[in-house]
């Protein structure tokens, strides 16, 4: 199989507004989400669309984005994994 396995962590960014919401407040939340999403996409990579979800008591503006990989954390996880593998072979 010519596939590389990857682990990707996704963060969900949300702005919650209490209902009833005035349309200008909703516009501000959507603008903030779009700005943050585009900044994140420019710096780190993949992001999703901005969604607006309404319920009886709140309106949520959100998007999902791939968590940036921390190089220092990646190295420590890799060394922990190799230490565990070596320890189980004994």
PyMOL commands that place a pseudoatom at each C-alpha (Angstrom):
pseudoatom trace, name=CA, resn=UNK, resi=1, chain=A, elem=C, hetatm=0, pos=[0.000, 0.000, 0.000]
pseudoatom trace, name=CA, resn=UNK, resi=2, chain=A, elem=C, hetatm=0, pos=[1.403, 3.408, -0.999]
pseudoatom trace, name=CA, resn=UNK, resi=3, chain=A, elem=C, hetatm=0, pos=[-0.186, 5.350, 1.829]
pseudoatom trace, name=CA, resn=UNK, resi=4, chain=A, elem=C, hetatm=0, pos=[1.395, 7.288, 4.618]
pseudoatom trace, name=CA, resn=UNK, resi=5, chain=A, elem=C, hetatm=0, pos=[-0.391, 7.242, 7.965]
pseudoatom trace, name=CA, resn=UNK, resi=6, chain=A, elem=C, hetatm=0, pos=[-0.704, 10.620, 9.645]
pseudoatom trace, name=CA, resn=UNK, resi=7, chain=A, elem=C, hetatm=0, pos=[-2.229, 11.829, 12.863]
pseudoatom trace, name=CA, resn=UNK, resi=8, chain=A, elem=C, hetatm=0, pos=[-3.857, 15.216, 12.647]
pseudoatom trace, name=CA, resn=UNK, resi=9, chain=A, elem=C, hetatm=0, pos=[-5.413, 17.045, 15.563]
pseudoatom trace, name=CA, resn=UNK, resi=10, chain=A, elem=C, hetatm=0, pos=[-8.290, 19.351, 14.749]
pseudoatom trace, name=CA, resn=UNK, resi=11, chain=A, elem=C, hetatm=0, pos=[-9.237, 22.337, 16.907]
pseudoatom trace, name=CA, resn=UNK, resi=12, chain=A, elem=C, hetatm=0, pos=[-12.696, 23.839, 16.757]
pseudoatom trace, name=CA, resn=UNK, resi=13, chain=A, elem=C, hetatm=0, pos=[-12.804, 27.627, 17.179]
pseudoatom trace, name=CA, resn=UNK, resi=14, chain=A, elem=C, hetatm=0, pos=[-16.187, 28.929, 18.375]
pseudoatom trace, name=CA, resn=UNK, resi=15, chain=A, elem=C, hetatm=0, pos=[-17.903, 32.208, 19.132]
pseudoatom trace, name=CA, resn=UNK, resi=16, chain=A, elem=C, hetatm=0, pos=[-21.106, 31.699, 21.139]
pseudoatom trace, name=CA, resn=UNK, resi=17, chain=A, elem=C, hetatm=0, pos=[-23.763, 34.399, 21.190]
pseudoatom trace, name=CA, resn=UNK, resi=18, chain=A, elem=C, hetatm=0, pos=[-26.824, 34.290, 23.440]
pseudoatom trace, name=CA, resn=UNK, resi=19, chain=A, elem=C, hetatm=0, pos=[-30.193, 34.384, 21.663]
pseudoatom trace, name=CA, resn=UNK, resi=20, chain=A, elem=C, hetatm=0, pos=[-31.783, 36.570, 20.543]
pseudoatom trace, name=CA, resn=UNK, resi=21, chain=A, elem=C, hetatm=0, pos=[-28.837, 37.952, 18.605]
pseudoatom trace, name=CA, resn=UNK, resi=22, chain=A, elem=C, hetatm=0, pos=[-28.890, 41.265, 16.791]
pseudoatom trace, name=CA, resn=UNK, resi=23, chain=A, elem=C, hetatm=0, pos=[-27.748, 40.895, 13.176]
pseudoatom trace, name=CA, resn=UNK, resi=24, chain=A, elem=C, hetatm=0, pos=[-24.843, 43.320, 13.671]
pseudoatom trace, name=CA, resn=UNK, resi=25, chain=A, elem=C, hetatm=0, pos=[-23.450, 41.202, 16.525]
pseudoatom trace, name=CA, resn=UNK, resi=26, chain=A, elem=C, hetatm=0, pos=[-23.724, 38.128, 14.326]
pseudoatom trace, name=CA, resn=UNK, resi=27, chain=A, elem=C, hetatm=0, pos=[-21.901, 39.971, 11.532]
pseudoatom trace, name=CA, resn=UNK, resi=28, chain=A, elem=C, hetatm=0, pos=[-19.097, 40.893, 13.938]
pseudoatom trace, name=CA, resn=UNK, resi=29, chain=A, elem=C, hetatm=0, pos=[-18.725, 37.273, 15.068]
pseudoatom trace, name=CA, resn=UNK, resi=30, chain=A, elem=C, hetatm=0, pos=[-18.658, 36.006, 11.475]
pseudoatom trace, name=CA, resn=UNK, resi=31, chain=A, elem=C, hetatm=0, pos=[-16.062, 38.642, 10.547]
pseudoatom trace, name=CA, resn=UNK, resi=32, chain=A, elem=C, hetatm=0, pos=[-13.898, 37.680, 13.533]
pseudoatom trace, name=CA, resn=UNK, resi=33, chain=A, elem=C, hetatm=0, pos=[-14.154, 33.991, 12.606]
pseudoatom trace, name=CA, resn=UNK, resi=34, chain=A, elem=C, hetatm=0, pos=[-13.298, 34.650, 8.952]
pseudoatom trace, name=CA, resn=UNK, resi=35, chain=A, elem=C, hetatm=0, pos=[-10.307, 36.787, 9.945]
pseudoatom trace, name=CA, resn=UNK, resi=36, chain=A, elem=C, hetatm=0, pos=[-8.989, 34.182, 12.386]
pseudoatom trace, name=CA, resn=UNK, resi=37, chain=A, elem=C, hetatm=0, pos=[-9.601, 31.366, 9.872]
pseudoatom trace, name=CA, resn=UNK, resi=38, chain=A, elem=C, hetatm=0, pos=[-7.727, 33.156, 7.085]
pseudoatom trace, name=CA, resn=UNK, resi=39, chain=A, elem=C, hetatm=0, pos=[-4.813, 34.017, 9.412]
pseudoatom trace, name=CA, resn=UNK, resi=40, chain=A, elem=C, hetatm=0, pos=[-4.617, 30.413, 10.542]
pseudoatom trace, name=CA, resn=UNK, resi=41, chain=A, elem=C, hetatm=0, pos=[-4.751, 29.135, 6.948]
pseudoatom trace, name=CA, resn=UNK, resi=42, chain=A, elem=C, hetatm=0, pos=[-1.953, 31.493, 5.902]
pseudoatom trace, name=CA, resn=UNK, resi=43, chain=A, elem=C, hetatm=0, pos=[0.315, 30.460, 8.773]
pseudoatom trace, name=CA, resn=UNK, resi=44, chain=A, elem=C, hetatm=0, pos=[-0.391, 26.809, 9.418]
pseudoatom trace, name=CA, resn=UNK, resi=45, chain=A, elem=C, hetatm=0, pos=[-2.383, 25.220, 6.625]
pseudoatom trace, name=CA, resn=UNK, resi=46, chain=A, elem=C, hetatm=0, pos=[-5.703, 23.503, 6.432]
pseudoatom trace, name=CA, resn=UNK, resi=47, chain=A, elem=C, hetatm=0, pos=[-8.900, 25.020, 7.778]
pseudoatom trace, name=CA, resn=UNK, resi=48, chain=A, elem=C, hetatm=0, pos=[-12.575, 24.421, 7.233]
pseudoatom trace, name=CA, resn=UNK, resi=49, chain=A, elem=C, hetatm=0, pos=[-15.444, 26.718, 6.346]
pseudoatom trace, name=CA, resn=UNK, resi=50, chain=A, elem=C, hetatm=0, pos=[-17.079, 29.061, 8.830]
pseudoatom trace, name=CA, resn=UNK, resi=51, chain=A, elem=C, hetatm=0, pos=[-20.436, 27.711, 10.008]
pseudoatom trace, name=CA, resn=UNK, resi=52, chain=A, elem=C, hetatm=0, pos=[-23.320, 29.371, 11.815]
pseudoatom trace, name=CA, resn=UNK, resi=53, chain=A, elem=C, hetatm=0, pos=[-25.412, 27.069, 13.994]
pseudoatom trace, name=CA, resn=UNK, resi=54, chain=A, elem=C, hetatm=0, pos=[-28.553, 28.294, 15.749]
pseudoatom trace, name=CA, resn=UNK, resi=55, chain=A, elem=C, hetatm=0, pos=[-30.349, 26.786, 18.722]
pseudoatom trace, name=CA, resn=UNK, resi=56, chain=A, elem=C, hetatm=0, pos=[-33.110, 28.070, 21.006]
pseudoatom trace, name=CA, resn=UNK, resi=57, chain=A, elem=C, hetatm=0, pos=[-30.732, 29.721, 23.469]
pseudoatom trace, name=CA, resn=UNK, resi=58, chain=A, elem=C, hetatm=0, pos=[-27.572, 30.493, 21.462]
pseudoatom trace, name=CA, resn=UNK, resi=59, chain=A, elem=C, hetatm=0, pos=[-26.002, 31.033, 18.070]
pseudoatom trace, name=CA, resn=UNK, resi=60, chain=A, elem=C, hetatm=0, pos=[-22.561, 29.535, 17.445]
pseudoatom trace, name=CA, resn=UNK, resi=61, chain=A, elem=C, hetatm=0, pos=[-20.159, 30.747, 14.776]
pseudoatom trace, name=CA, resn=UNK, resi=62, chain=A, elem=C, hetatm=0, pos=[-17.338, 28.242, 14.296]
pseudoatom trace, name=CA, resn=UNK, resi=63, chain=A, elem=C, hetatm=0, pos=[-14.674, 26.729, 12.097]
pseudoatom trace, name=CA, resn=UNK, resi=64, chain=A, elem=C, hetatm=0, pos=[-12.290, 23.807, 12.375]
pseudoatom trace, name=CA, resn=UNK, resi=65, chain=A, elem=C, hetatm=0, pos=[-8.560, 24.019, 11.774]
pseudoatom trace, name=CA, resn=UNK, resi=66, chain=A, elem=C, hetatm=0, pos=[-5.625, 21.656, 11.861]
pseudoatom trace, name=CA, resn=UNK, resi=67, chain=A, elem=C, hetatm=0, pos=[-3.585, 22.178, 15.023]
pseudoatom trace, name=CA, resn=UNK, resi=68, chain=A, elem=C, hetatm=0, pos=[-0.086, 23.430, 14.220]
pseudoatom trace, name=CA, resn=UNK, resi=69, chain=A, elem=C, hetatm=0, pos=[2.522, 20.807, 14.971]
pseudoatom trace, name=CA, resn=UNK, resi=70, chain=A, elem=C, hetatm=0, pos=[4.932, 21.693, 17.763]
pseudoatom trace, name=CA, resn=UNK, resi=71, chain=A, elem=C, hetatm=0, pos=[8.411, 20.536, 16.673]
pseudoatom trace, name=CA, resn=UNK, resi=72, chain=A, elem=C, hetatm=0, pos=[9.692, 20.171, 20.241]
pseudoatom trace, name=CA, resn=UNK, resi=73, chain=A, elem=C, hetatm=0, pos=[6.646, 18.098, 21.260]
pseudoatom trace, name=CA, resn=UNK, resi=74, chain=A, elem=C, hetatm=0, pos=[6.916, 15.930, 18.139]
pseudoatom trace, name=CA, resn=UNK, resi=75, chain=A, elem=C, hetatm=0, pos=[10.513, 15.007, 18.946]
pseudoatom trace, name=CA, resn=UNK, resi=76, chain=A, elem=C, hetatm=0, pos=[9.663, 14.087, 22.540]
pseudoatom trace, name=CA, resn=UNK, resi=77, chain=A, elem=C, hetatm=0, pos=[6.705, 11.978, 21.432]
pseudoatom trace, name=CA, resn=UNK, resi=78, chain=A, elem=C, hetatm=0, pos=[8.882, 10.201, 18.884]
pseudoatom trace, name=CA, resn=UNK, resi=79, chain=A, elem=C, hetatm=0, pos=[11.552, 9.447, 21.497]
pseudoatom trace, name=CA, resn=UNK, resi=80, chain=A, elem=C, hetatm=0, pos=[8.894, 8.246, 23.987]
pseudoatom trace, name=CA, resn=UNK, resi=81, chain=A, elem=C, hetatm=0, pos=[7.425, 5.960, 21.345]
pseudoatom trace, name=CA, resn=UNK, resi=82, chain=A, elem=C, hetatm=0, pos=[10.817, 4.488, 20.426]
pseudoatom trace, name=CA, resn=UNK, resi=83, chain=A, elem=C, hetatm=0, pos=[11.625, 3.983, 24.130]
pseudoatom trace, name=CA, resn=UNK, resi=84, chain=A, elem=C, hetatm=0, pos=[8.321, 2.146, 24.642]
pseudoatom trace, name=CA, resn=UNK, resi=85, chain=A, elem=C, hetatm=0, pos=[8.908, -0.044, 21.614]
pseudoatom trace, name=CA, resn=UNK, resi=86, chain=A, elem=C, hetatm=0, pos=[12.444, -0.887, 22.744]
pseudoatom trace, name=CA, resn=UNK, resi=87, chain=A, elem=C, hetatm=0, pos=[11.205, -1.622, 26.257]
pseudoatom trace, name=CA, resn=UNK, resi=88, chain=A, elem=C, hetatm=0, pos=[8.507, -4.043, 25.062]
pseudoatom trace, name=CA, resn=UNK, resi=89, chain=A, elem=C, hetatm=0, pos=[10.930, -6.057, 22.898]
pseudoatom trace, name=CA, resn=UNK, resi=90, chain=A, elem=C, hetatm=0, pos=[13.036, -7.065, 25.920]
for i in range(1, 90): cmd.bond("trace and resi %d" % i, "trace and resi %d" % (i + 1))
show_as sticks, trace
zoom trace
